[in-house]
Amino acid sequence: MEEMMVPPWLESLLSATFFTICPRHRDTPRNECNMYCLDCMNDAFCFYCRSSRHKDHLVIQIRRSSYHDVVRVAEIQKVLDISGVQTYVINSARVLFLNERPQPKSSSSSSSKGISHLCEICSRTLLDPFRFCSLGCKLVGIRKKGDTSFVLSNKNNKEEVTIQTREGITARRLPSKEEEELREGNPQEMYRTGTPITAHSNSRRRKGIPHRAPFGS
């Protein structure tokens, strides 16, 4: 029954080690192992391995925020039902965490401040009324209760969109102390910034517009 709720590659993905140096491409600039193949279900690999060994495979890219692995919702929701998992917006990208994270030091006092949204598995404080803080906690929840699933279905997708639209909880920003640069595979994307806005001295509005006196009759 559990096999029907969980894809065969998920547990391997959650236990994989990312952002190590690829042993096959040590002398190349983009040699971090931040990709995972859902077809091969092996270890993480780098950009060059994907081009040479996983060209026609289903591959997702893992990113990092606050020293923890995340994946973009736009990528993972194509292959996994992520309903019930807290999402965040980091650097304009909507993401979710792969595994449970250590509780922040302030977590012990958070309960006294009326925090009502907690992960059902690790009791981590959540920003919105979701059930789990990560894919890993949802996996544990499936094994314990069996009342949810990772398997995609058209019905589940429609219900999730309806709930998120009604409650306005599609995504929330991380607190500023947790937010960190979202590491990408492309260095140009990693440090991309917007065009600065320059104020001009002649941009002030004039107090009034002079009007010419009317011509006499």
N, C-alpha and C positions, 0 to 999 in steps of 0.2 A: 504493500500500500504506500509506504514512504517513497519507493522508487518512482511511483506515478506522480508524486507531488514535487519531487526534487530532480532536476536534470543531472545526469551522471557526471558532468564536468564541474559542478558547483563546489563540491567539497575540496577538489584538487585546486581550484582557483583560490579558495579562501586560505588554504594552507601553503600556497606558493610564496616564495621570497622574491620581492621585487627591488629594483634600484641597486642591484649589484652590478659589477663590471662583467660584461659578456666575455667569457674565456676565449671565444673565437675571434673577437674583434677588439682586443685590448688597446690597439694603437689608433683607433678611429675616434672621431669626436662625439658621435652619438652612440655610445656603446653601453648605455644603461639598459638593464633588462626590465623594461616597463610594459611589455606586451604579453598577451596570453592567447593561445590558440584553443578554441572550443572544440575543434575537430581532433587535434592530437592529444590534448589533455596532459601535456608534459610540463616541464619547467618553464619559467618565464624566459623571454628572449628579447633581443634588441631590434632596432630598426633594420639593420642589415640582414639579420636572420629572417625577418619577415619577407624581405624582397627575394631571398634565395631559397627559403625552405617552406614558406607558408603563403605563397603568392595568391593562391586561389582558395585559401581556407578562411573560416570565420574567426576573425581576430578582434579582440578588444584591447584598448590601451588603458593602463592603470596610471593614475596620477597621484600626487601626494600633497596633503595639506596638514599642517601642524604635525609633521612626522608620521602621519597615518595614511594608509592607502585608501584612495577613493576612486570611483568610476563615474563618468558622466551619465546622467539619467538618459540622455538622448541615445547612448550606445547600449546600455544594459537593458532598457525597457523593450528593446526589439527581440530579446531572447529570454526574458525573465519577467515574471509578474512581481513587481516590487511594491505592490499595495501593502500598506501597513508599516512601511519603513520611512523614518524621518529623512527628509531631504533638506539640502541647504543650497544657498547660492554663494559661490566663491568666485570672485573675478568674473562676474557675469555668466558663469557656467553653473548649471544646476547639477549637483552631485549627491552621492550618498556614500557612506563608509562601508568598507568591506567587512570589517570585524569590530568587535567590541573594543572600546577604548578605556583606559584607566579613568576612574572617577576623578574629577577636579577636586582640589583641596577644599573648595567652598561647598562641596556637595552635602556635607553634614549639616550645614546651616540652612540649606536651600529649602528643606522640608518645612522649616518654621516660617518661611515667607509665603506660604500658600501655593507652592508649586504642586500642580496636580497631574502633570503629564510625565509619566515615568515609563521606561522600557520594561516590558513584562518579564524580561529575562535577567538583565543586569541592574535594573533600577536606576539607570542613568536618567538624568533630567532631560526631557525633550521640550522643544519649543512649541510644538503643536500636538494635537490629540492623535498621534500615531501610536502603534503598538510596540515597535522595535526601533532600536537606535542604529542598526546595521543589518546587512545581509546575514552575517554570522548569527546574530541573535534571532532572526526570523527562522533560520535553519533549526536552531535549538527549539524554538517554539513549535515548529512543525512536528518535530520528534516527540515533544512532550504532549501536545494537545491534538495535533492533526486537524485543526479547524481552519487552516489556511494552506496555500499552495504557492509554488513558484512557477507552475505551469501556466502558460498564457492561454487565455480564452477570450473570445470576443465579448462575452457577457461580463467578465471581470473588468476588461478595459473600459467598457461603457459605464459600469458602476463607479469605477475609480474616478473617471472624468467628472461624473455627476456630483460625487461627494466633494471633490476638490473645488469645483466651481461654486457650489452652494456655500461651503464654509470658508472659501478664500484662503486655502492653506496649501496651494500648489508648491510653494517654496518659501523659505525664510532665510535671512542672512545670518551667518554665524556671529556670535558676539565678537567685538573687535579684538579681544585678547586671544581668541582662538584662530582668527583669520590669518592666513598666511598665503604667500604666493603659491598658486596652483601650478605645480611643475608639469611641463609639457614635454613631448618628445622633440619639438621644434624650438631651438633656442630663440629664433626670431619671434615666435608667438609668446615665449616665456616672459620676455621683457618688453612687449609691445605696449606703448603708451599712446594716449590720445594727443591731438594737436592742441598746443597751448593756446589759450585765448588771450590776445593782447589788447589792452585798453589803449585807445587813441585819445590824444589831448583834445582833438576837435570833435569828439563824439558827443559832447554835452549838448543838450537841447537848448535852443535859444528861448529866452523868457517870453518873447513875443514877436510877432511878425508885423513889421510896419505896413501900414495901409496908405495908399496914395489918396490925397484929397479928391473928392468927386469933382468932375468938370462942371463949370458953371453953365447955366442954360443960355 
